[in-house]
Amino acid sequence: MTRLVAISNRVSVPKRGATPGGLAVGLMEAMQSRGGLWFGWNGETTPATPGAAEMSTQGAIAYLTTSLTDCEYRDYYLGFCNSVLWPLFHFFIDGFRYSDTQYESFQRVNQRLAQELAPQLRPDDLIWVHDYHLIPMAQKLRDAGIRQPIGFFLHIPFPSFDVLRVLPVHAELLQSLMAYDVLGFQTAADLAAFRVGIREVWPEAVVTDECIVMGRRSVSTLVCPIGVDVDAIQGQALEALQSEECRRMIAGLIGRRLMVGVDRLDYSKGLVQRFRAYERFLETHPENHNRVTFMQIAPLSRTDVRAYSQIRRELEQATGRTNGRFADTDWTPIRYLNRNFPRDTLMGFLRSAMIGIVTPVRDGMNLVAKEFVAAQDPSDPGVLVLSSLAGAARELDAAVLVNPYDSRGVAHAIQLALNMPLGERRERHQSMLSALRHNSIHAWHGRFVDALSGIDRSLAA
């Protein structure tokens, strides 16, 4: 059977006792069934030239990992990837900082990675590249002589052309994407934005619902939102309720209702706006004082980028202000935790919550929203308060949808969720659960790999 080769910024080599999540679940399942190779950064840096990539094997999957130099980490990862592409693709033009040096590093790192991977590839491989860090990878692999079908999936939003053209090298970026054989996007809106960009830069391109033809190149396009494994999450959540950590958390609520948020500490997640909305909720609905606890889990993210340190300070100040105004001797309105928890423990927290609050100001999908729905007890489910600016809102339209910038609207949504009748909660939950099963993690990788398998190899190059 044809082997699947996955390329991503980070590689999740399985560890004993750790439960994989998100992307890792889907990729490992897809590779396990046909044999696979997963290649990418190991998360480590070196002062000078990286050593040879290291190979390990577990079952049918081989893991090939490499390090970055300190300069590559600074200019490629923190620089072009996370200070240029990340803010731009999330519509944060104020946070955008372009540098020719960083763009050149972006190209060089992709070229080096392609050269490290190329000798490990087999003639019948299918190659699946993931996310914005690796946009030039197909072209670099072609330059290295690789002719196998190559697909690309973008996990974050694709910006409108008026935002994209702020980037001086936007045409080069679009050209790099046209070197792939299959392009996958989270939502129809992302794909539509990409099509507009192609038309603006190359008016002669032929753009249809299923492909883009430009000269001799024909690139298939599809929308395939990433999903979750509903049954696995339900099992993890039920089991986690018996863990010491979950039991302590529930006991500490003393009968109060729990609202929970789980996000990386990132400005795209709308955490500052969320904390303001909760403070407004407590101001306008004093009858809920001492009746609800908001627990926000926000592990530190990209601490080397100054913008993230600023968010952390703002959240700490907001937490102190809200708790100082409203706390009682036996009640802390906000529990703000800058730490990671095991994935199964998080599923237990989600199942215990009356409200899941997921209010990013821009997000490609947001799997926490889907995990909250999957983790709930169908007989007595909680309510999902979800930003309309998250990709997940396209599927989970039975959530209580909000504008994350509207603090009054979010405060009202929290109150609505707390008082929602059981029948309505069940109806909304069942609708969202059906959507999760239709667009599961299994459907996601199945649809993309099927599209990649259908590429005529004689035309792939």
VOPAGU-2260 file (C-alpha; in pm, 1 decimal, decimal comma):
REM VOPAGU-2260
SITE   aa  ch    i         X         Y         Z
SITE  MET   A    0       0,0       0,0       0,0
SITE  THR   A    1     115,3     356,2     -74,4
SITE  ARG   A    2     290,1     513,9     224,6
SITE  LEU   A    3     174,9     848,5     364,9
SITE  VAL   A    4     445,6    1102,4     446,8
SITE  ALA   A    5     335,4    1384,5     679,3
SITE  ILE   A    6     539,3    1703,2     718,9
SITE  SER   A    7     454,1    1947,7     997,0
SITE  ASN   A    8     628,6    2216,3    1198,3
SITE  ARG   A    9     639,8    1996,3    1509,3
SITE  VAL   A   10     637,3    1617,8    1530,5
SITE  SER   A   11     447,8    1447,8    1812,0
SITE  VAL   A   12     647,6    1132,4    1880,9
SITE  PRO   A   13     421,0     925,0    2112,6
SITE  LYS   A   14     532,3     901,9    2474,1
SITE  ARG   A   15     430,2     637,9    2725,7
SITE  GLY   A   16     132,6     752,9    2931,9
SITE  ALA   A   17      64,7    1061,6    2715,2
SITE  THR   A   18    -259,6    1092,5    2519,4
SITE  PRO   A   19    -215,0    1251,2    2174,2
SITE  GLY   A   20    -460,1    1515,1    2061,7
SITE  GLY   A   21    -566,9    1727,4    1769,3
SITE  LEU   A   22    -353,2    1684,6    1460,3
SITE  ALA   A   23    -155,6    1392,4    1604,0
SITE  VAL   A   24    -464,9    1171,7    1637,6
SITE  GLY   A   25    -564,6    1212,1    1274,7
SITE  LEU   A   26    -219,3    1181,2    1124,8
SITE  MET   A   27    -119,3     876,1    1326,2
SITE  GLU   A   28    -443,9     701,5    1236,9
SITE  ALA   A   29    -398,7     778,4     865,4
SITE  MET   A   30     -36,4     662,5     868,7
SITE  GLN   A   31     -94,4     356,5    1086,2
SITE  SER   A   32    -334,5     205,3     833,0
SITE  ARG   A   33     -94,8     234,8     538,0
SITE  GLY   A   34     249,0     287,2     688,0
SITE  GLY   A   35     391,8     631,8     723,6
SITE  LEU   A   36     676,3     872,9     784,8
SITE  TRP   A   37     627,2    1187,7     994,1
SITE  PHE   A   38     891,4    1457,0     948,6
SITE  GLY   A   39     946,6    1791,3    1119,0
SITE  TRP   A   40    1109,3    1994,6    1394,0
SITE  ASN   A   41    1182,8    1824,4    1726,5
SITE  GLY   A   42    1137,1    2147,7    1924,5
SITE  GLU   A   43    1507,4    2182,9    2005,7
SITE  THR   A   44    1759,7    2446,2    1897,3
SITE  THR   A   45    2134,5    2434,7    1848,1
SITE  PRO   A   46    2387,6    2720,0    1842,2
SITE  ALA   A   47    2524,1    2629,0    1499,6
SITE  THR   A   48    2455,9    2379,4    1220,2
SITE  PRO   A   49    2199,5    2114,5    1321,3
SITE  GLY   A   50    2314,1    1754,7    1335,5
SITE  ALA   A   51    2172,3    1483,5    1116,2
SITE  ALA   A   52    1797,3    1423,6    1140,4
SITE  GLU   A   53    1710,3    1142,2    1381,8
SITE  MET   A   54    1485,3     849,2    1291,9
SITE  SER   A   55    1275,5     637,8    1529,1
SITE  THR   A   56    1000,4     386,6    1461,9
SITE  GLN   A   57     686,3     289,4    1652,2
SITE  GLY   A   58     463,2      33,6    1486,1
SITE  ALA   A   59     399,4     121,0    1122,3
SITE  ILE   A   60     510,5     482,4    1163,6
SITE  ALA   A   61     863,2     621,1    1135,8
SITE  TYR   A   62     941,6     958,4    1294,3
SITE  LEU   A   63    1215,3    1173,4    1140,3
SITE  THR   A   64    1299,5    1484,4    1340,5
SITE  THR   A   65    1550,0    1767,0    1310,5
SITE  SER   A   66    1645,7    2072,0    1513,6
SITE  LEU   A   67    1666,0    2442,1    1425,4
SITE  THR   A   68    1964,5    2666,2    1479,9
SITE  ASP   A   69    1926,8    2959,7    1714,9
SITE  CYS   A   70    1925,4    3194,9    1413,6
SITE  GLU   A   71    1662,1    2987,2    1235,5
SITE  TYR   A   72    1446,4    2984,5    1546,6
SITE  ARG   A   73    1473,9    3363,1    1574,5
SITE  ASP   A   74    1426,6    3460,0    1207,6
SITE  TYR   A   75    1220,1    3172,1    1066,1
SITE  TYR   A   76    1003,4    3055,8    1356,0
SITE  LEU   A   77     962,6    3360,3    1581,8
SITE  GLY   A   78    1020,6    3595,9    1290,1
SITE  PHE   A   79     849,1    3522,5     961,1
SITE  CYS   A   80     617,5    3245,1    1081,3
SITE  ASN   A   81     489,9    3401,4    1402,7
SITE  SER   A   82     547,9    3775,0    1357,9
SITE  VAL   A   83     444,7    3793,6     990,8
SITE  LEU   A   84     226,6    3505,0     871,7
SITE  TRP   A   85      44,0    3430,4    1197,4
SITE  PRO   A   86     -79,8    3788,1    1264,0
SITE  LEU   A   87    -149,2    3854,7     895,7
SITE  PHE   A   88    -352,3    3537,0     839,4
SITE  HIS   A   89    -548,4    3615,1    1158,2
SITE  PHE   A   90    -620,1    3971,5    1033,8
SITE  PHE   A   91    -397,3    4138,6    1297,9
SITE  ILE   A   92    -226,0    4391,4    1074,6
SITE  ASP   A   93    -110,9    4595,6    1376,0
SITE  GLY   A   94     100,6    4297,7    1487,2
SITE  PHE   A   95     252,9    4243,8    1142,8
SITE  ARG   A   96     628,1    4310,4    1113,1
SITE  TYR   A   97     791,1    4228,1     778,1
SITE  SER   A   98    1164,7    4179,9     726,5
SITE  ASP   A   99    1353,6    4063,8     415,6
SITE  THR   A  100    1598,7    3880,4     641,9
SITE  GLN   A  101    1321,2    3680,2     803,0
SITE  TYR   A  102    1161,4    3595,8     467,6
SITE  GLU   A  103    1495,3    3471,5     337,0
SITE  SER   A  104    1530,5    3253,4     648,1
SITE  PHE   A  105    1178,7    3117,3     587,8
SITE  GLN   A  106    1283,7    3009,4     239,3
SITE  ARG   A  107    1620,3    2868,1     350,7
SITE  VAL   A  108    1474,5    2659,5     633,5
SITE  ASN   A  109    1212,6    2510,1     402,5
SITE  GLN   A  110    1487,3    2431,6     153,0
SITE  ARG   A  111    1703,2    2263,5     417,8
SITE  LEU   A  112    1412,4    2058,6     547,0
SITE  ALA   A  113    1327,2    1947,6     193,7
SITE  GLN   A  114    1685,5    1840,7     134,1
SITE  GLU   A  115    1689,9    1640,7     459,9
SITE  LEU   A  116    1364,4    1465,2     373,7
SITE  ALA   A  117    1420,8    1393,7       4,0
SITE  PRO   A  118    1657,7    1093,2      46,9
SITE  GLN   A  119    1400,0     922,9     272,6
SITE  LEU   A  120    1118,0     935,5      18,4
SITE  ARG   A  121     997,1     641,7    -190,3
SITE  PRO   A  122     864,3     660,1    -547,9
SITE  ASP   A  123     506,3     564,9    -451,0
SITE  ASP   A  124     475,0     794,8    -144,0
SITE  LEU   A  125     193,1    1042,8     -93,1
SITE  ILE   A  126     320,9    1362,0      74,0
SITE  TRP   A  127      97,6    1572,1     300,9
SITE  VAL   A  128     234,3    1907,9     423,5
SITE  HIS   A  129      71,6    2093,0     714,3
SITE  ASP   A  130      30,1    2460,5     787,4
SITE  TYR   A  131     175,8    2801,7     725,1
SITE  HIS   A  132     531,5    2731,7     842,1
SITE  LEU   A  133     586,4    2508,1     540,2
SITE  ILE   A  134     409,1    2684,8     253,1
SITE  PRO   A  135     719,9    2670,9      23,3
SITE  MET   A  136     781,0    2299,4      91,6
SITE  ALA   A  137     631,6    2163,7    -233,4
SITE  GLN   A  138     844,7    2390,1    -448,8
SITE  LYS   A  139    1156,9    2304,6    -248,8
SITE  LEU   A  140    1084,2    1932,4    -284,5
SITE  ARG   A  141    1029,4    1973,7    -659,3
SITE  ASP   A  142    1365,0    2153,1    -679,0
SITE  ALA   A  143    1516,1    1848,4    -503,2
SITE  GLY   A  144    1377,3    1620,4    -774,8
SITE  ILE   A  145    1065,6    1490,2    -595,5
SITE  ARG   A  146     779,2    1407,9    -832,3
SITE  GLN   A  147     529,9    1235,0    -601,4
SITE  PRO   A  148     185,9    1393,7    -535,7
SITE  ILE   A  149     209,3    1663,1    -267,4
SITE  GLY   A  150     -85,2    1807,8     -74,6
SITE  PHE   A  151    -109,6    2097,4     169,6
SITE  PHE   A  152    -360,4    2164,2     447,2
SITE  LEU   A  153    -391,2    2510,2     602,4
SITE  HIS   A  154    -499,1    2486,4     967,0
SITE  ILE   A  155    -535,3    2862,3    1019,7
SITE  PRO   A  156    -761,4    3111,2     835,6
SITE  PHE   A  157    -674,1    3238,9     489,3
SITE  PRO   A  158    -700,1    3619,5     481,8
SITE  SER   A  159    -893,3    3836,7     240,1
SITE  PHE   A  160    -685,4    3977,6     -43,9
SITE  ASP   A  161    -696,5    4331,8      98,2
SITE  VAL   A  162    -517,2    4192,4     405,3
SITE  LEU   A  163    -289,7    3951,7     218,4
SITE  ARG   A  164    -147,9    4215,3     -14,2
SITE  VAL   A  165      -1,6    4400,9     284,4
SITE  LEU   A  166     268,8    4132,7     263,0
SITE  PRO   A  167     535,3    4245,3      10,9
SITE  VAL   A  168     588,2    3883,8    -102,1
SITE  HIS   A  169     221,4    3783,6    -123,1
SITE  ALA   A  170     250,0    3686,7    -492,0
SITE  GLU   A  171     547,7    3461,3    -414,9
SITE  LEU   A  172     347,0    3299,3    -133,5
SITE  LEU   A  173      54,2    3228,8    -366,8
SITE  GLN   A  174     297,0    3093,7    -626,9
SITE  SER   A  175     435,6    2854,9    -366,1
SITE  LEU   A  176      86,9    2725,0    -289,1
SITE  MET   A  177      27,8    2662,4    -659,5
SITE  ALA   A  178     316,0    2412,8    -654,2
SITE  TYR   A  179      94,9    2167,1    -462,0
SITE  ASP   A  180    -136,6    1913,8    -623,2
SITE  VAL   A  181    -408,8    1936,4    -356,1
SITE  LEU   A  182    -491,0    2229,3    -126,5
SITE  GLY   A  183    -721,4    2182,9     172,8
SITE  PHE   A  184    -889,0    2454,5     380,5
SITE  GLN   A  185   -1090,8    2456,2     703,3
SITE  THR   A  186   -1390,0    2650,5     570,6
SITE  ALA   A  187   -1550,7    2756,2     243,3
SITE  ALA   A  188   -1470,9    3117,8     334,5
SITE  ASP   A  189   -1097,4    3038,3     351,9
SITE  LEU   A  190   -1104,8    2869,0      13,0
SITE  ALA   A  191   -1302,6    3158,8    -136,2
SITE  ALA   A  192   -1042,7    3406,9      -7,0
SITE  PHE   A  193    -764,6    3202,1    -164,6
SITE  ARG   A  194    -946,9    3194,5    -498,1
SITE  VAL   A  195    -986,7    3572,9    -489,7
SITE  GLY   A  196    -613,5    3609,6    -427,7
SITE  ILE   A  197    -532,9    3391,0    -728,1
SITE  ARG   A  198    -768,4    3591,2    -953,4
SITE  GLU   A  199    -622,2    3922,1    -836,4
SITE  VAL   A  200    -261,9    3820,0    -899,8
SITE  TRP   A  201    -322,5    3608,9   -1212,5
SITE  PRO   A  202    -642,8    3718,2   -1392,1
SITE  GLU   A  203    -575,3    3458,6   -1661,4
SITE  ALA   A  204    -608,5    3167,7   -1415,9
SITE  VAL   A  205    -910,2    2938,7   -1459,4
SITE  VAL   A  206   -1081,3    2905,6   -1121,3
SITE  THR   A  207   -1358,0    2647,5   -1073,2
SITE  ASP   A  208   -1532,4    2497,1    -771,1
SITE  GLU   A  209   -1287,5    2206,3    -760,1
SITE  CYS   A  210    -958,0    2324,9    -905,7
SITE  ILE   A  211    -740,4    2610,8   -1023,0
SITE  VAL   A  212    -568,7    2587,3   -1360,9
SITE  MET   A  213    -281,0    2818,1   -1440,0
SITE  GLY   A  214     -74,3    2736,7   -1746,0
SITE  ARG   A  215      23,4    2371,3   -1718,4
SITE  ARG   A  216     -55,9    2353,8   -1346,5
SITE  SER   A  217    -386,4    2218,2   -1219,0
SITE  VAL   A  218    -435,9    2228,9    -842,9
SITE  SER   A  219    -729,2    2053,7    -676,2
SITE  THR   A  220    -893,9    2243,2    -391,7
SITE  LEU   A  221   -1129,1    2122,1    -119,8
SITE  VAL   A  222   -1284,6    2217,2     210,6
SITE  CYS   A  223   -1233,0    1949,6     476,8
SITE  PRO   A  224   -1263,9    2083,7     833,0
SITE  ILE   A  225   -1053,0    1902,4    1089,1
SITE  GLY   A  226   -1258,7    1720,3    1350,8
SITE  VAL   A  227   -1234,9    1511,9    1666,6
SITE  ASP   A  228   -1285,3    1149,5    1765,3
SITE  VAL   A  229   -1618,0    1176,3    1947,7
SITE  ASP   A  230   -1620,9     826,6    2098,0
SITE  ALA   A  231   -1262,4     850,3    2222,2
SITE  ILE   A  232   -1327,8    1187,9    2387,4
SITE  GLN   A  233   -1643,2    1061,4    2557,1
SITE  GLY   A  234   -1447,0     767,8    2697,4
SITE  GLN   A  235   -1160,7     988,1    2816,5
SITE  ALA   A  236   -1399,5    1236,3    2978,4
SITE  LEU   A  237   -1591,0     969,2    3168,0
SITE  GLU   A  238   -1274,0     802,5    3290,3
SITE  ALA   A  239   -1114,7    1134,7    3388,3
SITE  LEU   A  240   -1403,5    1218,4    3621,4
SITE  GLN   A  241   -1264,8     953,3    3855,1
SITE  SER   A  242    -914,8    1103,3    3857,3
SITE  GLU   A  243    -783,3    1280,4    4165,6
SITE  GLU   A  244    -737,1    1609,8    3977,2
SITE  CYS   A  245   -1096,1    1621,3    3849,0
SITE  ARG   A  246   -1243,9    1518,6    4182,3
SITE  ARG   A  247   -1049,2    1792,2    4360,4
SITE  MET   A  248   -1159,7    2049,2    4103,6
SITE  ILE   A  249   -1526,7    1950,0    4135,9
SITE  ALA   A  250   -1509,3    1945,2    4515,7
SITE  GLY   A  251   -1361,0    2295,2    4509,3
SITE  LEU   A  252   -1666,6    2429,4    4324,3
SITE  ILE   A  253   -1882,3    2355,9    4632,3
SITE  GLY   A  254   -2189,6    2307,6    4415,6
SITE  ARG   A  255   -2131,7    2613,0    4195,3
SITE  ARG   A  256   -2165,7    2591,2    3818,5
SITE  LEU   A  257   -1844,5    2582,9    3617,8
SITE  MET   A  258   -1765,5    2784,4    3305,6
SITE  VAL   A  259   -1442,7    2670,0    3145,0
SITE  GLY   A  260   -1210,1    2803,7    2875,1
SITE  VAL   A  261    -904,5    2619,2    2742,8
SITE  ASP   A  262    -675,1    2814,9    2511,6
SITE  ARG   A  263    -311,3    2876,5    2433,6
SITE  LEU   A  264    -204,1    3217,8    2559,7
SITE  ASP   A  265    -238,4    3389,7    2222,3
SITE  TYR   A  266    -390,6    3718,9    2110,5
SITE  SER   A  267    -606,2    3541,4    1850,6
SITE  LYS   A  268    -797,0    3360,4    2127,7
SITE  GLY   A  269    -978,2    3671,3    2251,7
SITE  LEU   A  270    -885,5    3612,0    2615,2
SITE  VAL   A  271    -861,1    3978,7    2713,3
SITE  GLN   A  272   -1204,4    4043,2    2561,8
SITE  ARG   A  273   -1341,5    3728,8    2733,2
SITE  PHE   A  274   -1225,0    3840,3    3077,9
SITE  ARG   A  275   -1383,9    4182,3    3025,5
SITE  ALA   A  276   -1710,5    4018,4    2922,4
SITE  TYR   A  277   -1712,7    3802,0    3235,7
SITE  GLU   A  278   -1652,1    4106,9    3451,8
SITE  ARG   A  279   -1945,6    4275,0    3277,8
SITE  PHE   A  280   -2157,5    3964,4    3337,7
SITE  LEU   A  281   -2089,9    3988,2    3710,4
SITE  GLU   A  282   -2172,3    4360,2    3703,9
SITE  THR   A  283   -2504,0    4320,5    3522,2
SITE  HIS   A  284   -2620,0    3992,3    3677,4
SITE  PRO   A  285   -2534,4    4017,1    4048,8
SITE  GLU   A  286   -2778,5    3735,3    4125,4
SITE  ASN   A  287   -2509,6    3498,1    3992,2
SITE  HIS   A  288   -2245,0    3606,0    4242,9
SITE  ASN   A  289   -2121,0    3301,8    4431,6
SITE  ARG   A  290   -2313,9    3074,1    4191,8
SITE  VAL   A  291   -2066,0    3037,9    3902,6
SITE  THR   A  292   -1688,2    2997,4    3874,1
SITE  PHE   A  293   -1495,4    3074,9    3556,2
SITE  MET   A  294   -1185,5    2857,2    3514,2
SITE  GLN   A  295    -952,8    2966,3    3234,3
SITE  ILE   A  296    -665,9    2734,9    3144,2
SITE  ALA   A  297    -411,2    2922,2    2930,3
SITE  PRO   A  298     -67,6    2758,1    2898,0
SITE  LEU   A  299     210,2    3001,9    2809,3
SITE  SER   A  300     274,6    3033,9    2436,2
SITE  ARG   A  301     565,2    3184,7    2241,4
SITE  THR   A  302     703,1    3366,3    2541,7
SITE  ASP   A  303     988,5    3501,4    2327,7
SITE  VAL   A  304     742,8    3722,5    2135,5
SITE  ARG   A  305     677,8    4052,4    2313,5
SITE  ALA   A  306     306,6    4063,9    2226,5
SITE  TYR   A  307     245,3    3747,6    2428,1
SITE  SER   A  308     406,1    3891,0    2741,0
SITE  GLN   A  309     172,7    4188,6    2711,2
SITE  ILE   A  310    -135,7    3961,8    2690,9
SITE  ARG   A  311     -20,3    3777,4    3000,6
SITE  ARG   A  312      11,5    4103,1    3194,4
SITE  GLU   A  313    -333,4    4220,4    3081,9
SITE  LEU   A  314    -496,3    3892,4    3185,7
SITE  GLU   A  315    -327,0    3893,7    3524,3
SITE  GLN   A  316    -448,7    4249,8    3580,4
SITE  ALA   A  317    -802,8    4162,2    3467,6
SITE  THR   A  318    -807,6    3858,0    3697,5
SITE  GLY   A  319    -690,7    4062,5    3994,2
SITE  ARG   A  320    -941,3    4339,2    3925,3
SITE  THR   A  321   -1241,1    4103,7    3884,7
SITE  ASN   A  322   -1153,7    3889,6    4184,9
SITE  GLY   A  323   -1083,1    4198,7    4390,1
SITE  ARG   A  324   -1423,2    4348,9    4304,9
SITE  PHE   A  325   -1644,6    4043,9    4335,6
SITE  ALA   A  326   -1474,5    3767,7    4537,3
SITE  ASP   A  327   -1612,4    3654,4    4870,7
SITE  THR   A  328   -1443,2    3475,3    5158,6
SITE  ASP   A  329   -1540,1    3139,1    5006,9
SITE  TRP   A  330   -1565,0    3229,5    4634,4
SITE  THR   A  331   -1306,8    3320,3    4370,5
SITE  PRO   A  332   -1487,5    3431,1    4050,7
SITE  ILE   A  333   -1193,0    3355,8    3817,3
SITE  ARG   A  334    -946,6    3070,6    3841,9
SITE  TYR   A  335    -673,9    3161,3    3590,9
SITE  LEU   A  336    -417,4    2884,3    3533,7
SITE  ASN   A  337    -101,3    2929,3    3322,6
SITE  ARG   A  338     -20,1    2560,4    3302,5
SITE  ASN   A  339     -69,3    2249,5    3095,0
SITE  PHE   A  340    -288,7    1959,5    3201,6
SITE  PRO   A  341    -289,8    1607,2    3055,0
SITE  ARG   A  342    -536,3    1578,1    2770,1
SITE  ASP   A  343    -758,9    1325,7    2947,1
SITE  THR   A  344    -778,5    1552,1    3254,0
SITE  LEU   A  345    -890,1    1840,5    3031,2
SITE  MET   A  346   -1166,5    1622,3    2888,0
SITE  GLY   A  347   -1285,0    1561,3    3244,3
SITE  PHE   A  348   -1287,0    1936,6    3311,9
SITE  LEU   A  349   -1489,8    1995,3    2994,5
SITE  ARG   A  350   -1746,9    1731,4    3088,7
SITE  SER   A  351   -1786,5    1889,1    3432,9
SITE  ALA   A  352   -1861,2    2235,2    3292,4
SITE  MET   A  353   -2206,0    2386,9    3252,1
SITE  ILE   A  354   -2062,7    2632,6    2999,3
SITE  GLY   A  355   -1777,4    2598,0    2753,7
SITE  ILE   A  356   -1661,7    2942,9    2646,7
SITE  VAL   A  357   -1467,3    2957,7    2318,9
SITE  THR   A  358   -1444,9    3316,4    2197,1
SITE  PRO   A  359   -1144,1    3369,2    1967,9
SITE  VAL   A  360   -1131,9    3691,5    1771,4
SITE  ARG   A  361   -1014,5    3482,2    1475,5
SITE  ASP   A  362    -951,9    3108,2    1448,0
SITE  GLY   A  363    -909,9    2862,1    1164,6
SITE  MET   A  364   -1124,2    2599,4    1339,1
SITE  ASN   A  365   -1083,9    2558,4    1719,6
SITE  LEU   A  366   -1093,6    2199,9    1835,4
SITE  VAL   A  367   -1166,5    2292,8    2198,3
SITE  ALA   A  368   -1519,0    2387,7    2090,3
SITE  LYS   A  369   -1564,1    2044,0    1935,3
SITE  GLU   A  370   -1403,4    1868,3    2230,6
SITE  PHE   A  371   -1640,8    2042,4    2472,5
SITE  VAL   A  372   -1944,4    1919,2    2279,1
SITE  ALA   A  373   -1803,9    1566,0    2248,6
SITE  ALA   A  374   -1717,0    1546,2    2619,2
SITE  GLN   A  375   -2063,6    1641,1    2745,9
SITE  ASP   A  376   -2318,4    1409,6    2903,6
SITE  PRO   A  377   -2594,4    1380,4    2636,8
SITE  SER   A  378   -2861,3    1340,6    2904,7
SITE  ASP   A  379   -2764,9    1668,3    3076,9
SITE  PRO   A  380   -2534,1    1860,7    2842,2
SITE  GLY   A  381   -2375,1    2195,5    2901,8
SITE  VAL   A  382   -2392,6    2492,8    2665,5
SITE  LEU   A  383   -2125,5    2605,3    2420,9
SITE  VAL   A  384   -2076,2    2983,3    2391,5
SITE  LEU   A  385   -1886,0    3018,5    2065,0
SITE  SER   A  386   -1735,7    3306,0    1869,7
SITE  SER   A  387   -1888,4    3352,6    1526,1
SITE  LEU   A  388   -1532,8    3432,9    1408,2
SITE  ALA   A  389   -1408,3    3077,6    1472,6
SITE  GLY   A  390   -1413,7    2828,4    1187,2
SITE  ALA   A  391   -1601,7    2586,0    1413,0
SITE  ALA   A  392   -1904,3    2820,1    1406,1
SITE  ARG   A  393   -1968,2    2710,9    1045,8
SITE  GLU   A  394   -2052,5    2363,2    1172,6
SITE  LEU   A  395   -2163,3    2424,4    1531,9
SITE  ASP   A  396   -2440,4    2672,0    1454,8
SITE  ALA   A  397   -2650,9    2533,0    1742,5
SITE  ALA   A  398   -2404,9    2687,2    1988,6
SITE  VAL   A  399   -2482,5    3025,8    2143,3
SITE  LEU   A  400   -2293,5    3234,5    1888,4
SITE  VAL   A  401   -2139,6    3565,6    1993,6
SITE  ASN   A  402   -1922,8    3848,6    1866,5
SITE  PRO   A  403   -1614,0    3829,7    2094,8
SITE  TYR   A  404   -1569,5    4207,6    2078,6
SITE  ASP   A  405   -1922,5    4264,5    2216,1
SITE  SER   A  406   -1878,5    4236,1    2593,2
SITE  ARG   A  407   -2245,4    4306,0    2657,6
SITE  GLY   A  408   -2347,3    4036,3    2409,0
SITE  VAL   A  409   -2108,7    3778,3    2558,8
SITE  ALA   A  410   -2228,4    3863,1    2910,3
SITE  HIS   A  411   -2587,0    3810,2    2795,0
SITE  ALA   A  412   -2488,2    3477,3    2633,2
SITE  ILE   A  413   -2339,5    3353,7    2962,3
SITE  GLN   A  414   -2662,9    3441,8    3140,6
SITE  LEU   A  415   -2866,4    3270,6    2867,1
SITE  ALA   A  416   -2654,7    2956,6    2894,3
SITE  LEU   A  417   -2686,2    2938,8    3273,1
SITE  ASN   A  418   -3065,0    2952,4    3250,5
SITE  MET   A  419   -3122,2    2741,8    2939,3
SITE  PRO   A  420   -3387,6    2469,7    2988,9
SITE  LEU   A  421   -3276,6    2106,8    2972,8
SITE  GLY   A  422   -3484,9    2032,5    2661,7
SITE  GLU   A  423   -3321,4    2311,8    2463,7
SITE  ARG   A  424   -2975,4    2210,9    2584,5
SITE  ARG   A  425   -3033,4    1854,5    2467,8
SITE  GLU   A  426   -3164,7    1967,9    2130,2
SITE  ARG   A  427   -2868,7    2197,3    2067,5
SITE  HIS   A  428   -2619,9    1933,8    2183,2
SITE  GLN   A  429   -2766,3    1663,0    1960,8
SITE  SER   A  430   -2748,3    1890,1    1656,8
SITE  MET   A  431   -2381,7    1971,2    1721,8
SITE  LEU   A  432   -2294,2    1609,5    1798,3
SITE  SER   A  433   -2433,7    1507,2    1458,0
SITE  ALA   A  434   -2211,9    1766,9    1292,0
SITE  LEU   A  435   -1908,1    1635,2    1481,4
SITE  ARG   A  436   -1974,4    1279,3    1366,3
SITE  HIS   A  437   -2016,1    1390,5    1004,8
SITE  ASN   A  438   -1689,5    1588,1    1006,3
SITE  SER   A  439   -1492,4    1363,4    1240,9
SITE  ILE   A  440   -1114,3    1335,0    1253,6
SITE  HIS   A  441   -1151,4    1012,0    1053,2
SITE  ALA   A  442   -1353,5    1188,8     781,4
SITE  TRP   A  443   -1098,1    1471,6     770,4
SITE  HIS   A  444    -792,1    1263,5     690,2
SITE  GLY   A  445    -994,6    1022,7     477,3
SITE  ARG   A  446   -1123,6    1296,2     246,4
SITE  PHE   A  447    -786,2    1460,8     206,7
SITE  VAL   A  448    -588,4    1140,6     147,2
SITE  ASP   A  449    -852,4    1022,6    -101,9
SITE  ALA   A  450    -810,7    1348,4    -294,8
SITE  LEU   A  451    -432,5    1314,4    -289,1
SITE  SER   A  452    -451,9     950,5    -397,5
SITE  GLY   A  453    -658,6    1052,0    -698,3
SITE  ILE   A  454    -384,8    1272,7    -844,2
SITE  ASP   A  455    -249,0    1151,1   -1176,7
SITE  ARG   A  456     117,8    1090,6   -1094,7
SITE  SER   A  457     223,8    1177,3   -1446,7
SITE  LEU   A  458      89,2    1529,7   -1388,6
SITE  ALA   A  459     196,7    1575,7   -1025,9
SITE  ALA   A  460     524,4    1744,9   -1105,5
